[in-house]
Amino acid sequence: MLTIFEKSRKSRNNFKTGETGTGKQDLADLIPPELIREYEIGIPELSENEVIRHFTALSLRNYGIDNGTYPLGSCTMKYNPKVNEEISNLKCFTDVHPCQNEEDIQGCLEIFFRLGELLKKITGLDEVTFQPSAGAHGEVCGLLIAKKYFKTRGEARSRVIIPDSAHGTNFASAGMAGFGVTELKSDRATGTVDIKELKDIIHKEHDSIALVMITNPNTLGIFENGILQITDIMHKNGSLLYYDGANLNAIIGKVRPVDMGFDIVHLNLHKTFSTPHGGGGPGSGPVLVKEKLKEFLPVPVVGKRKGKYFLNYNLKNSIGRLKAFYGNFPVLLKAYCYLLSVGCEIKTIAEDSVLNAGYLKSRLQDLFNIPYSRNSMHEFVISVKNLKETGANA
């Protein structure tokens, strides 16, 4: 396909200005000679329909969730209802500015508050911040909260346990928050956390371990059925449990992170809650915490008092701001609309995702090697090693 510059033809213009009524004057006479370019600027010259056809043809070469299955890593890629896009683009929302007085943005603050209440019910946790702009941003937020929590307790816990099956962002976020990382090996037979290995780590490094970061189901698509054992081990050590919500889509409405023992949770609204994912954003990675960690959240959080919504800056041990304002509001709005539309049927999101993945796995298991025999959740891993002699690789 030719580039738009290769399609350009001299003097093939598509737009002309009308008469100005000020008479004709050479533009060069109005510009100092030293500022006049001595070479052509290189702007392509095409007719309007050529420009439209060019960019339409480019758009048809793109691939996304509206074209077909989009298995990007272990992220939850699904169709996002277009009505939520329409609502987020209404002028009553797009014309609002975060510097307006609280009295002028009560409707927006109410959406912050109501969405927060819904996410609290889904996770079982007690308070939420919407400041993080993405999942990794949420990870850093949660880790900074944990760090300050232990600092106020006078505990010098400097390390985080992360399974070897975790998202790469977990390791990077721990480093950004100033933690060292102890990698936790997975059981090769099951693909889940090796409980014995975890016990050994705690025995060796017990007073330096701040928390463990767990994705459940994990990146292999397998549910960590030893999660309550992990919780018991960590809490007895005085450590926290962090839930990476990247794969919440597989369990939403079926089990809450709090019931698995998690203290800190980040969610990906741009994966699980009806916001297009990829292309650089915008995203949203709200963080939810248990009661004992509320005072460490970034400020402000949205509260409600005497029927009015307000921005609460009064958090005793807040980690401070993570960004200039309060969160990517259009993303939050889409998530709120999505949750209202699914309502009490929210658990069908998880059921359908697991059913779809199971169906696809059953269709592929005779063609490819499936490393783990356990039932998968919303995704699964295949290997092409049995096809290596054909030249196939992955």
Phi and psi in degrees as a GROMACS rama.xvg file:
@    title "Ramachandran Plot"
@    xaxis  label "Phi"
@    yaxis  label "Psi"
@TYPE xy
-70.7765  146.407  LEU-2
-76.2005  165.58  THR-3
-66.006  -25.4131  ILE-4
-73.5378  -35.4046  PHE-5
-71.3816  -25.3492  GLU-6
-83.1268  -11.6654  LYS-7
-63.6446  141.163  SER-8
-131.278  136.924  ARG-9
-54.9127  132.079  LYS-10
65.9959  18.1939  SER-11
-92.3817  77.5425  ARG-12
-86.3343  156.02  ASN-13
-121.733  4.28459  ASN-14
-151.473  135.205  PHE-15
-130.542  139.698  LYS-16
-84.0491  154.315  THR-17
-81.8294  179.108  GLY-18
-66.3106  138.877  GLU-19
-88.3132  -19.1334  THR-20
80.3104  7.87532  GLY-21
-108.207  7.8546  THR-22
86.2529  167.518  GLY-23
-90.5361  134.499  LYS-24
-150.438  135.132  GLN-25
-68.9055  126.825  ASP-26
-58.4661  -32.5967  LEU-27
-62.7379  -24.7938  ALA-28
-73.1262  -18.4539  ASP-29
-94.8108  -9.57149  LEU-30
-112.998  132.6  ILE-31
-55.8951  138.056  PRO-32
-54.4339  -35.2542  PRO-33
-71.2274  -12.9142  GLU-34
-99.7464  -3.45283  LEU-35
-82.69  128.153  ILE-36
-68.0513  138.905  ARG-37
-96.0119  3.87386  GLU-38
-138.913  161.456  TYR-39
-69.462  145.38  GLU-40
-74.2665  -23.4639  ILE-41
87.5331  21.556  GLY-42
-76.4857  129.856  ILE-43
-65.4696  145.099  PRO-44
-116.941  112.704  GLU-45
-142.582  161.137  LEU-46
-75.0966  163.431  SER-47
-61.0631  -43.813  GLU-48
-67.6902  -28.8175  ASN-49
-66.8682  -39.3175  GLU-50
-64.3748  -46.2457  VAL-51
-60.6594  -46.6012  ILE-52
-64.1934  -37.3182  ARG-53
-62.9854  -50.9125  HIS-54
-74.7266  -28.0797  PHE-55
-65.9601  -41.6006  THR-56
-63.1037  -39.0946  ALA-57
-62.9531  -41.4796  LEU-58
-63.7839  -31.6143  SER-59
-73.4583  -15.4659  LEU-60
-85.7846  -12.9182  ARG-61
-73.935  156.735  ASN-62
-130.697  132.672  TYR-63
-155.872  -172.201  GLY-64
-64.8818  -23.1127  ILE-65
-76.9879  -12.6281  ASP-66
-96.3628  -32.4925  ASN-67
172.09  -167.761  GLY-68
-59.7058  137.198  THR-69
-128.859  77.9099  TYR-70
-84.7201  71.7397  PRO-71
-86.1374  104.663  LEU-72
56.1507  -138.805  GLY-73
-104.258  15.2246  SER-74
-74.169  150.655  CYS-75
-85.0323  104.507  THR-76
-104.915  121.307  MET-77
-147.373  167.268  LYS-78
-68.4436  134.541  TYR-79
-109.194  120.928  ASN-80
-53.8091  129.832  PRO-81
-69.5492  -20.9728  LYS-82
-62.0229  -31.1931  VAL-83
-68.4523  -33.3356  ASN-84
-65.2765  -42.2884  GLU-85
-61.5833  -44.9993  GLU-86
-63.8251  -41.7529  ILE-87
-67.8374  -16.4004  SER-88
-98.3544  5.31208  ASN-89
-64.7562  141.429  LEU-90
-60.8588  -29.587  LYS-91
-63.8497  -18.4885  CYS-92
-101.539  -43.1074  PHE-93
-71.5063  -22.0295  THR-94
-88.207  -1.75331  ASP-95
-80.9089  142.786  VAL-96
-119.077  138.035  HIS-97
-65.4863  -13.7735  PRO-98
-85.4583  -2.72885  CYS-99
-66.2588  157.399  GLN-100
-63.7109  152.056  ASN-101
-56.0747  -36.1984  GLU-102
-63.1885  -27.4892  GLU-103
-86.7526  -13.833  ASP-104
-122.885  33.0293  ILE-105
-58.6909  -37.686  GLN-106
-63.1376  -43.3396  GLY-107
-67.2865  -42.8734  CYS-108
-63.7165  -33.9703  LEU-109
-63.9277  -37.9676  GLU-110
-66.3359  -43.3097  ILE-111
-52.6411  -50.764  PHE-112
-65.0026  -48.3103  PHE-113
-65.4675  -40.5905  ARG-114
-62.4318  -41.3186  LEU-115
-58.8081  -41.6788  GLY-116
-63.7603  -39.1914  GLU-117
-65.4116  -43.3149  LEU-118
-67.4899  -32.4324  LEU-119
-63.239  -40.9379  LYS-120
-66.8555  -38.6792  LYS-121
-66.5959  -39.6088  ILE-122
-95.4733  -26.5988  THR-123
86.155  3.75108  GLY-124
-90.4964  177.608  LEU-125
-106.094  -26.3063  ASP-126
-149.18  159.014  GLU-127
-140.901  148.322  VAL-128
-122.381  141.065  THR-129
-105.817  8.5823  PHE-130
-65.6042  -40.079  GLN-131
-57.8479  136.731  PRO-132
-88.8567  -9.00003  SER-133
-166.343  176.946  ALA-134
-59.7183  -48.1477  GLY-135
-64.8096  -35.0394  ALA-136
-64.3054  -39.207  HIS-137
-64.2205  -38.358  GLY-138
-60.1864  -47.6887  GLU-139
-60.5327  -41.8822  VAL-140
-58.6506  -51.1473  CYS-141
-61.4901  -38.8594  GLY-142
-69.6555  -36.896  LEU-143
-66.9823  -36.0102  LEU-144
-61.7585  -47.3355  ILE-145
-60.9246  -41.2569  ALA-146
-62.3314  -44.0271  LYS-147
-71.9153  -32.7269  LYS-148
-57.6439  -49.4182  TYR-149
-70.1891  -32.5593  PHE-150
-63.0402  -42.9145  LYS-151
-67.3141  -22.1117  THR-152
-89.336  -3.38051  ARG-153
74.8769  24.9963  GLY-154
-107.782  125.341  GLU-155
-92.115  69.9687  ALA-156
-94.299  117.867  ARG-157
-118.148  2.87246  SER-158
-128.419  151.053  ARG-159
-122.722  135.368  VAL-160
-91.8265  128.646  ILE-161
-133.129  126.134  ILE-162
-62.8095  151.69  PRO-163
-69.1147  -12.3073  ASP-164
-91.9452  2.62847  SER-165
-72.3483  163.64  ALA-166
-62.4609  144.544  HIS-167
-60.9715  -27.6444  GLY-168
-63.392  -28.9164  THR-169
-57.777  -46.2289  ASN-170
-65.1407  -43.4855  PHE-171
-65.9394  -41.725  ALA-172
-65.0829  -39.9684  SER-173
-60.3439  -42.5634  ALA-174
-63.6746  -42.2884  GLY-175
-64.0828  -32.4161  MET-176
-83.5686  -0.000336747  ALA-177
88.851  16.44  GLY-178
-98.0793  150.27  PHE-179
-85.8352  159.534  GLY-180
-118.192  132.343  VAL-181
-110.462  115.737  THR-182
-79.2253  134.355  GLU-183
-105.481  120.522  LEU-184
-72.9585  148.109  LYS-185
-90.924  153.869  SER-186
-70.7506  119.33  ASP-187
-62.6331  -27.0861  ARG-188
-79.4876  -34.9699  ALA-189
-108.841  -22.0542  THR-190
81.0002  2.77487  GLY-191
-104.262  175.168  THR-192
-59.2462  135.62  VAL-193
-82.2963  104.428  ASP-194
-60.8211  -39.7138  ILE-195
-61.8671  -42.643  LYS-196
-60.5535  -41.5246  GLU-197
-62.1074  -44.7022  LEU-198
-60.754  -39.5543  LYS-199
-63.789  -41.5561  ASP-200
-63.4283  -46.0076  ILE-201
-62.5062  -38.4122  ILE-202
-63.1373  -38.5882  HIS-203
-82.0124  -38.1361  LYS-204
-120.922  22.858  GLU-205
-49.2719  -48.1357  HIS-206
-81.9929  -2.84623  ASP-207
-103.876  -7.17487  SER-208
-86.0867  117.167  ILE-209
-83.9855  -45.8877  ALA-210
-163.861  169.92  LEU-211
-119.137  138.683  VAL-212
-102.361  122.164  MET-213
-126.738  135.247  ILE-214
-106.099  124.909  THR-215
-139.152  116.02  ASN-216
-62.9078  157.346  PRO-217
-79.807  -176.576  ASN-218
-66.35  -16.6932  THR-219
-86.0014  -1.5347  LEU-220
82.0265  17.0343  GLY-221
-110.045  133.53  ILE-222
-74.1606  131.874  PHE-223
-76.5562  87.7094  GLU-224
-73.4257  -5.16762  ASN-225
-97.445  19.7563  GLY-226
-61.9921  -36.3228  ILE-227
-69.4906  -31.8049  LEU-228
-65.886  -42.9924  GLN-229
-60.563  -45.1898  ILE-230
-58.1092  -46.9914  THR-231
-61.856  -44.0287  ASP-232
-61.9901  -46.3729  ILE-233
-69.6508  -45.2974  MET-234
-67.5872  -34.9626  HIS-235
-65.1338  -24.519  LYS-236
-86.8104  -0.810249  ASN-237
78.9522  12.1809  GLY-238
-94.3337  166.595  SER-239
-103.636  162.298  LEU-240
-116.686  129.855  LEU-241
-111.234  129.677  TYR-242
-104.812  116.35  TYR-243
-81.6822  111.858  ASP-244
-83.5376  17.315  GLY-245
-58.1531  -31.7113  ALA-246
-111.267  24.6895  ASN-247
-58.8746  -27.0191  LEU-248
-53.4938  -27.0328  ASN-249
-79.9268  -17.6147  ALA-250
-129.211  0.230785  ILE-251
-58.3422  130.386  ILE-252
82.3501  -10.4375  GLY-253
-101.552  -41.136  LYS-254
-148.748  143.36  VAL-255
-98.5486  143.137  ARG-256
-53.2748  -36.193  PRO-257
-63.4759  -31.7448  VAL-258
-71.8243  -18.4332  ASP-259
-91.8812  -3.01125  MET-260
99.3629  10.8199  GLY-261
-77.9289  144.154  PHE-262
-101.175  -31.0383  ASP-263
-132.653  136.854  ILE-264
-135.753  135.226  VAL-265
-115.035  141.794  HIS-266
-113.403  155.491  LEU-267
-111.332  96.3577  ASN-268
-64.6447  -25.6989  LEU-269
-83.0285  6.28576  HIS-270
-120.743  -53.6715  LYS-271
-89.8052  -23.3247  THR-272
-122.382  46.9971  PHE-273
68.3741  46.1062  SER-274
-130.805  129.457  THR-275
-51.8982  137.573  PRO-276
-110.614  142.504  HIS-277
100.408  171.597  GLY-278
76.8509  13.7532  GLY-279
93.0111  3.02882  GLY-280
112.701  -168.086  GLY-281
-77.263  152.648  PRO-282
-120.625  -172.419  GLY-283
-159.034  128.658  SER-284
-127.64  64.2523  GLY-285
-56.8117  147.47  PRO-286
-116.037  132.084  VAL-287
-117.332  145.896  LEU-288
-137.746  161.708  VAL-289
-74.5582  166.795  LYS-290
-51.0109  -43.6677  GLU-291
-67.8806  -11.6971  LYS-292
-109.023  1.00243  LEU-293
-58.2542  -39.1161  LYS-294
-68.7802  -9.92399  GLU-295
-98.5786  -5.44513  PHE-296
-60.9965  152.436  LEU-297
-64.9555  148.892  PRO-298
-101.191  151.303  VAL-299
-89.9221  162.924  PRO-300
-111.89  155.219  VAL-301
-87.4644  126.55  VAL-302
-121.698  175.321  GLY-303
-133.235  130.524  LYS-304
-145.998  122.54  ARG-305
52.9531  43.1655  LYS-306
79.2085  1.25657  GLY-307
-115.01  147.011  LYS-308
-97.7864  142.337  TYR-309
-146.646  162.785  PHE-310
-94.498  114.744  LEU-311
-94.4392  112.963  ASN-312
-99.3912  -0.0866172  TYR-313
-91.4372  67.7366  ASN-314
-115.836  118.007  LEU-315
-55.1128  -45.3659  LYS-316
-120.21  35.4751  ASN-317
-55.8521  144.415  SER-318
-76.561  -3.33906  ILE-319
96.2772  -165.558  GLY-320
-83.1279  151.812  ARG-321
-108.14  -18.0256  LEU-322
-157.518  173.421  LYS-323
-62.9784  -41.0241  ALA-324
-118.507  -140.494  PHE-325
-112.658  -2.39907  TYR-326
138.723  166.253  GLY-327
-80.5923  91.4441  ASN-328
-57.9062  -45.1843  PHE-329
-57.7323  -34.5602  PRO-330
-66.4415  -42.3896  VAL-331
-63.86  -38.9621  LEU-332
-63.2393  -42.8676  LEU-333
-63.0693  -41.8677  LYS-334
-63.2526  -40.7285  ALA-335
-63.5199  -45.396  TYR-336
-61.3623  -41.5341  CYS-337
-61.8977  -45.8895  TYR-338
-66.834  -36.2507  LEU-339
-65.1523  -35.8843  LEU-340
-72.6588  -35.3153  SER-341
-83.9955  -29.9116  VAL-342
51.8482  -132.386  GLY-343
-70.8131  -9.48227  CYS-344
-91.2691  19.3631  GLU-345
-58.7032  -32.5291  ILE-346
-67.1131  -18.8483  LYS-347
-67.8949  -21.6893  THR-348
-59.6995  -48.4317  ILE-349
-67.2686  -44.9281  ALA-350
-60.8048  -43.0569  GLU-351
-68.2419  -39.2481  ASP-352
-66.3925  -39.5762  SER-353
-70.0089  -40.7584  VAL-354
-62.3487  -45.0672  LEU-355
-62.1203  -44.836  ASN-356
-65.52  -39.0763  ALA-357
-64.5604  -39.0234  GLY-358
-63.6418  -46.8611  TYR-359
-64.2177  -39.4217  LEU-360
-61.9583  -40.9036  LYS-361
-65.8704  -30.2378  SER-362
-75.7616  -25.5173  ARG-363
-102.209  -14.5063  LEU-364
-65.6438  -22.7076  GLN-365
-84.7014  -13.9002  ASP-366
-98.2742  -31.9048  LEU-367
-124.372  165.134  PHE-368
-85.0631  126.295  ASN-369
-101.064  110.061  ILE-370
-61.7819  -32.5158  PRO-371
-121.089  131.634  TYR-372
-82.5387  -18.6294  SER-373
-63.0268  153.522  ARG-374
-60.2518  136.976  ASN-375
-91.5798  166.131  SER-376
-98.3981  -113.285  MET-377
-83.8179  -8.75042  HIS-378
-154.07  169.391  GLU-379
-152.738  164.235  PHE-380
-112.874  136.201  VAL-381
-121.115  159.164  ILE-382
-123.695  144.125  SER-383
-105.623  18.9826  VAL-384
-62.9679  -27.2371  LYS-385
-74.1261  -7.97744  ASN-386
-110.441  12.5955  LEU-387
-58.6713  -37.0135  LYS-388
-67.3729  -16.4557  GLU-389
-84.7139  -8.08096  THR-390
95.2345  -2.21848  GLY-391
-72.6461  142.793  ALA-392
-149.478  164.201  ASN-393
